[in-house]
């Protein structure tokens, strides 16, 4: 799943979230590449723990990049 385009696809109605009992799922609409006809949605389980870990990791990377850029600016 391309998380970068999640918001765009959600706004276009191509992605929706589903909760079944204690499980979260993402439903992605799919279409036949030749005919354009709708085919069965792709259903992807969402691992909330993994998402939170990934977010924390990415935030740390952004902080490290900010620090590096700050140090480079000092050299100018």
C-alpha positions in Angstrom: 0.0 0.0 0.0 1.3 3.4 -1.0 0.8 5.3 2.2 2.0 8.6 0.5 -1.2 8.5 -1.6 -3.5 7.3 1.2 -5.2 10.7 1.7 -5.7 11.3 -2.0 -7.2 7.8 -2.6 -9.4 8.1 0.5 -10.8 11.4 -0.8 -11.5 9.8 -4.2 -13.4 6.9 -2.4 -10.8 4.3 -3.5 -9.9 3.3 0.0 -12.0 2.8 3.1 -11.3 1.5 6.6 -13.2 -1.3 8.1 -13.4 -2.6 11.7 -14.4 -6.2 12.2 -14.4 -7.1 15.9 -10.9 -6.1 17.1 -9.3 -6.2 13.6 -8.8 -3.2 11.4 -8.8 -3.6 7.6 -8.2 -1.4 4.6 -10.4 -2.0 1.6 -8.9 -0.9 -1.7 -11.1 -0.7 -4.8 -9.6 -2.4 -7.9 -10.4 -2.2 -11.6 -9.5 -4.5 -14.5 -6.7 -2.9 -16.4 -8.1 -3.8 -19.8 -11.8 -3.2 -19.4 -11.9 -0.7 -16.5 -14.6 -2.8 -14.8 -14.6 -3.0 -11.1 -13.2 -6.2 -9.7 -13.1 -7.5 -6.1 -11.6 -5.1 -3.6 -8.2 -5.9 -2.1 -8.5 -6.3 1.7 -5.4 -5.6 3.7 -5.1 -6.1 7.5 -3.7 -3.1 9.3 -1.1 -3.7 12.0 -1.5 -0.7 14.3 1.6 -1.6 16.3 3.7 -1.6 13.2 2.3 1.7 12.0 3.1 3.3 15.4 6.7 1.9 15.3 7.2 3.1 11.7 5.9 6.6 12.6 8.3 6.8 15.5 11.2 5.6 13.3 10.4 8.1 10.6 10.1 11.0 13.1 13.6 10.1 14.4 14.9 10.2 10.9 13.4 13.6 10.3 15.0 14.9 13.5 18.4 13.5 12.4 18.0 15.2 8.9 17.0 18.4 10.6 20.2 18.3 12.8 22.4 17.6 9.8 20.9 20.4 7.8 21.3 22.7 10.7 25.0 21.8 10.9 25.5 22.3 7.2 23.9 25.8 7.4 26.4 26.7 10.1 29.2 26.0 7.5 27.9 28.6 5.1 
